[in-house]
């Protein structure tokens, strides 16, 4: 029975590019902060509008305090939860107190409370002691929010310089809703911010009384400072709707299902506007998951290095031994190749020597036999029926031809034995020759 995969990338809609789906399938299915253990804490944190303000400020204006470290909200949340070491958080506070109070932190854990007291003393007449390490998530968020607000009062010129680094600050820094509706004095807006998350804001506007004539207008207005003191809208609800590509895609599916075929519905209009951001959300999420995969590999490598008990001296000896073994092996291979070459040359010389000796012996034997036959023929006289064959000036009889054939066969056998030394002949009894 085939095992079904549970990777959430397989459930993504057709709005997500297939190449992005393929890469997401290779990335971790869940980040560390997506563990259900942290769901309650993160939900409360992300639904805090001051936290969203801090995140956007760090994304857009951290160069004001000369904070050059890269930033992503997922790593920031890991540090706040204690999952990761607070590298960025400590750097953010260090740069912030240096900018606001000209206080340089040498020892963060030992001096952070003193630095915060100096900031409070400079900008507030009355303030409470701040124990940074005793603050919870919401408490730290409130602290970060107040510090970012103080940067506005620190120096208007520095604020202007920070804003002017953008070519179109009125568009780049302004929070514009993706979609909004107004019903009965209540405005609902949806935003996609720098962290590629969808936020929802509900604002209530105070009821405006329109006077019918000038006399009534004077009565209604009265003192303008008192009459219009609460004219600004109040935020009654703020929440984070989606985080990451999987929640964003599920939210689009939900909106499409609710809208059905009603193109004039709020859900359909919101769906139409939000789907334009799916590539931005997917790329942001993909980048984070790649970083998580890389960090996981680095942690595994660090664990392996931490568990190693061998010293650098032993490792150097091991490398040296490996190099010596490789050098020895190469020398042995070279020696074997040279020996094989010498054996081939020796076999060739033996072959040539045997061939020369056998040819010389045959010629000598033929001459001796020819001389013997000549002497025998002179003693017995001329035989009319005898036939003579002359080979190189020698007479060869049928008996000599038989002996020559036997000699040649023995010579060929010797040559084969030299050329193929491994193919040793068997004895008559089928045993190895001694």
N, C-alpha and C positions, 0 to 999 in steps of 0.2 A: 504493500500500500504506500503510495508516494506521500512524503512529508510535505505539508503545506507551509509555505513561507509566511511569516508574520511581519515582514518588513513593511512599515507604513508607506514606503515609496510606491509599492505596487497598487495602492488604492488611490493614487493621485488622479485627478481628472485630466481630460485632454487639453486643458488650458496650459498645463506644464509641458515644456518641450521634452521630447523623448530622450535627447542627449542628457538633459539635466536629470531625468529619472534614472538613467543608467548610472550616472555618477553617484546619485543619492543612494542607490542600492548598494554601492560599495562602501559608503560611509556609515558610521555608527547610526543605528536606528534611534538611539536615545542619548541625549547629552546628560552630563552629570546633574545639571540643575532641573532636568525633566523627570528626575526620580520622584515618585509620589510622596516620598518622605518630606520633600520641601514644598509641596504644592500649597499648603495653607499659608506658610510664611510668604512665599513669593506672590501669591494672589493678593494678600493684604498690602504688600509693598508696591506692586505694580498698579494697584487701584488708588494709590496716593498721588495726587496731582503734583505735589512738591517733588516727589521722586522723578516724575516725568520731566519736570522743569530742569532738575539737576542734570539728568541724562542729556537733554538737548543742549544745555549750556556747555557741558563738557565736549560734546560733539562739535559745536560751532564756535565756541569762544575760549577754549582752553589755551590758545596761543597768547591770550592776554596775560596770563601768569607764567608764560614761557614754559609750559608743560608740553614737551615735544614727544612724549610717549604715545604710541598708537593706542586706540581705545575701541573696545566693543562692549556692549552692555552685558553680554552673557558672562564674560570674564569678570566684569565688575560685580555682578550678582554672585558669582562663585566666591569672590573674595569676601563679600559682605556676609555670606552664609558660613564662611569658614571652611569651604571645600578646598580653596586654593590659598596660597600665601598672599597676603595683602600688599603685593608689590605696587600696583597702580594706585590703590587707595592711599597708601602711605606717601607716595610721591605727590599725589594730588593735594593732600593736606600740607605737606612740606612746602610746596610751591605757593599754596594759598596763604599760609601764615607769613611766609617770607615777603609776599606781595603786600599783604594788608598791614603787617606790624613790623616788617623788616627784622624778623626773628628767624635766625638760621638754626634749623634742627640738626644737631650732631648725633643725638641718641633719641630716636623716635619714641620708643616706649617710655623712656625716662623723662622726656622733656615736652611731650605733646600737650599735657595738661597745663603746664606753665605757659606754653605758647598760646593756647586758647584763652587763658586768662588775660594775657597781654592784648590780644585782639579785642576781647570784650571791654577791657579798661579803656581802650582807645576810642571805641565807637558807642559805648553805652554808659549812661550815668549809673544805672543800677543793673547788676547782673548776678547770677548765681554761679557757684563753682561748677565746673564741667569735668566730669570724670569720663573721658572718652571711652576707655575700655569697659566701663559699666553700662554704656548705652546699648539699647536694643536696635533692631533694624529701623524702626520708625524714628527713634531718637537720633540715630546717625543721619537719617534722611533730613530731618529738621535742621540739624547742624549744618549739613552741606548746603541746604537751601539758604539759610541765613548768611553763610559765607559768600555764596554767589551773589546775593543781594547787596552785600557790602562792597563788592567790586564796582558797583554803579556809583557809590558815594565816594569811593577812594579817589578817583581822578576821572573827571569828564573827558579830559584830553586822551587818556589811555583808552577809555571806552570808545571814543570816536575813532582812534587809530585801529582798534580791533575790529570795529564794524566796517571801516573803509577798506579793509583787506579783501572784501567781497566786491565783485564788479557791480552787482545789483543787490545791495543789502536789503532794499525794500521788498525784494522778492525772495532772496535767499534766506533771510532771517525771520521773515514773517510767517506766522502760523496760519496757514490757509486750510479750511476744511475741504475734504474730498467731496462731501455731499452734506447738505443741511436742509432742514425743514422747520417751519414755524407753525405752531398750532396753539391757539388760545394763550398767547403771551409766553409760550414755552418754546425755546429753540433747541433743536437736537442737531448735533454736528458729529461727523465722523472724520478722523484724521489718520494719515499715514505719516509717521514721523521719521527722523533720521535713523532710528533703530529698526525700521521696517516692521513696526508693530501697528496694529489698528487700535485706535482709542476712540471712546465715545464720551461726549460731553453734553450734559443737559443744563441749560441756563434758563432762569426765570427772570422776566422783565417786570418791573413794577407797573401797575396800571396807570396810564396817563389819562387825566381828565382834560378834555378839550373844552375850554370856555366858549359860551355862545356869543358873548359880547364883551366889550372892553371893561365894563363895570364888573362883570363876573370874573374876568381875567385878573383884575387887580385884587379881588378878594382871594382868588385861588393862589395867586403867586405870592402875595404878601412879601415875606422876606425870602429872596431867592436862595440864600444859603441854607435855610431851613427847609424850604419847600422842595428843593431838588437835591437834598443831601443823599438820598437813597435812590437816585435815578439810575445808577449803574446796575447792570444785571448781576445776579448772584448765581454761582455754579452750585447746582443742587445734586449733581451726579457726575462722577468721573470714574471710568473704568477701562481697563485694558481688555480689549475684545479678543485679539489673537496674538500669538507669539510664534513665529516660525512658519515655514511653508505648509506644514501638515494642518495646523489649526486654520491658517488662512484659506487653504483649499476647501476644508470642511465647511467653513463659514460661507464661502461662495456657493457651495452646493446647497446649503440650507436656504440661502436667500433665493436661489433660482427655483427651488422647490416651492417655497412660499409664494413667490410671484406667479408661478404658473404661466399662463398666457396673457396676464394682465400687464401690458407694457406701461400703463400709467401708474402702477402701484409704486409705493415707496421702496419696496424690496427690489423691484426690477431696476429702478433708477440707481439705487445704491450698488447693486450687483454690476451694472454697466460701468460705473465709475471705478469701482474697486478692482475689477479684473485687469485694468490697465497697469496695475502695480505688481502683478504676479511675478514678472521677471525680476523686478527689484527685490522682492521678498525671497524668491528662490535663490538668487545669487548670494544674498546676505546669509541665508541659512546654510547654503552649500559651503561658503567660505568658513563659517564657524564649525561645521562638522568636519571639514578637512583639518582645521586646526586641532580639533579634539582628537582626531585620529593620529595626527602627528605628535600631539602631547602624550597620548597613550603610549605610543612607541618609545618616546623619550623616557617616560616614567619606567617602562619595562627595562629599558637599557640601563637606567640609573640603578634600578633594583639589582640587575645582574652584576653591575660593577660594585655595588655596595656589598654584595654577598661573596665576592671573590676574596679568597684568603691568601692568594699568592702575592708576594711582594714584587716590586719592579725588578729586583735583582734576579729572582727566579724566572721571571718572564724573559729577561734578557738572555739568561742561560738557555732557556727553552728555544728562543729564536736562533741562538748561535748553534745549538745542537741540530736544529732543523736545517740550517744552512750547511753545516758540515755533512749531514746525511745526504742532502741533495748533491753536494760536490762529490762525495764518495760514490753515489749512485751513477753520476755522470762519468766518473773515471772508470768504473766497472763496465759500463756500457761501451765506452770507447775501447777498453781492453778486449772485450769480447768481440767487437767488430774487427779489431786489428788481428786477433787470433784467427778469426774466420777467414780473413783475407790471406793470411800467411798459409793457412791450410790449403786454400784453393791454389795458391802459387806452388806449393810443394807437390800437390797432386799433379799439376801440369808438368812440372819438371820430371816427376817419376814416369809419367806417361810418355814423355818424349824420350827419356832415357831407355825405357823398356822397348819402345819402338825401334830405336837405333840399335840397341843390342840384339834384338831378335832379327832385324834385317841383316846385320853383319854376320850373325851366326848362321843364318840360312845360306847366305852367299858362300861362306867358308865351307859349310857342309856340302853344298852342291859341287864346289870345286874338288873337295876330297873324294866324293863319290864318283865324280866324273873321271878323276885320275885313276881310281881303283878299277872302274869299268874299262878304261882304256888299256890298263895293264892286263886285265883278264882277257880282253878280246884279242890282244896280240899273241897271247899264249895259245889260245884255242883255235885261232885262224878266223877266217871270214865266214860268217854264217849267212847264206843267201836269203833265208826267210826273215832275218831280223830287221826291224825298223828303228831308225834313230831320229830322235828329235833334238834339235840344237837350240839351246836357250843360252844366249850370251856366250857363245863359243863352247858350251858344255853339252854332252849327250845325256838325255834323261830317259830312263827305262820306265816301264809301268810300275815296277816296285818303288822307284824313286818318286814317282808322282803320288803314290799312296802315302809314302812317308812325308812328302811335302804338305799334303793335305792335313795330315795329323799335326804337323808342326804349326801350321797356320791356325788351326783350331785352338791349340794350346796358347798361342800368342794372343788371339782375340780374347780368350778367357782371362788371361793375365791383365790385359788392358781394361776389361770391364771391371775386374776386381779393384783396379786402381781408381777408376772413375767413380765407382759406386761402392765405397768401402763399407757402407752400412748394410748392404744387401749381401751378407755372408752366406755362402752355400751351405746346405745341410749335408751331413755325412750320409753314408748309405743307411746307417741304422736310425737316421732321423734325430741324432744328437748333435749338440754343438761341437764343432771341431775344437781340439785342444789348442 
